[in-house]
Amino acid sequence: MAGSLRIWPPERSKLAALYYLGSGPEICASDQILYLGAASGTTVSFIADYAGVIYAVEIAPEPLVMLLEVCNIKKNIIPIPADAALPLTYAPLVSRVDLLYQDIAQKEQVKIVLKNLFFLKPGGSLILMLKTRSVASQQEPEEICSNAVSELLNAGLAEIKVTWLNKYHRDHAAIICKKLEK
């Protein structure tokens, strides 16, 4: 039904959890977004209600099939079957973006997002959904997050804000930052 409202459950989407906790950046109708780790497209479909174009990168075959179904409904999502750790393989398909969003539960989460940073426009926002237990299960989540923030600062990102999502997603931190204007 066109124009109907949907419930965006924070238990099913880390981005929804971030907004429920009052910390998410504004998404505008003209925004172009690069979404790394799109999975089956649950969060991507909600972002599509607010944004212009979403480039949705996913490598896993089963979630990719579900993502393609979402893309049949939401025409502003461009599915990209690729490995987010290899951005040059999909660089010809992606424009410069206003928001770079990553939700990839891998040990090298920060390195992957930094490899994709060249897509982000100066002044654009980065949201890294850091799953600390995927980085190191024996290390304290706060220490893992602190290390991630240091790496982002060293890469020239600024205005870093960390929001813990523990109310909805245990040991997850949303790290929001800006790419400096040049």
Phi, psi and omega in degrees: 000119181296137176083000181280154179270146177241150175272128181256094188287126181293341178285340182255351184216122178294327177293318176300318178301318179300316179292320177299329179274001173081024186239000185282147177286158178289138174248126184255159183299337181267355185292139170254134187232136170255118183250111180263123182088048186292342180051226185277356173097011181301302181293320179304319182296325178288319178299324181299337177290341187243333189261172175282283182236138175239122173268112187253107183264126177210137182254329186290129186299315184294310177297327180299322178299316179291323177299319179297325176296319177298320181295335176291334180267315183260101187285352180264012175256128176253108180284138179230105178282092185206166176271120182298341178283352181236066187297336179293339179289335179242004180306322179296344183266348190244132173275175173295141187241157178273333181222130173250120183238130178232130175223073181239118182273079179224158179302322184264035184306313184292316180299321179297314181294324179293326176297333182264000186298334181295342177286336187280128177294149171303136184087352180284165182256149174239132172239118176250117175271100186271112175267097190299326182289341175280335179283309181199113184286340182264352182264153178291137180305321181296322179292318177299317179295317179300318177296319179296316179300318178300316179297320180293319177298316180297335179276001176094010177277155185222178178053046185282130178230132179248130174235120177281135184259020188305332178299329183242328185221106185297135177061030175247137175235135173265121179251118181248134177209173181241146172273128183297145174291143178238000000 
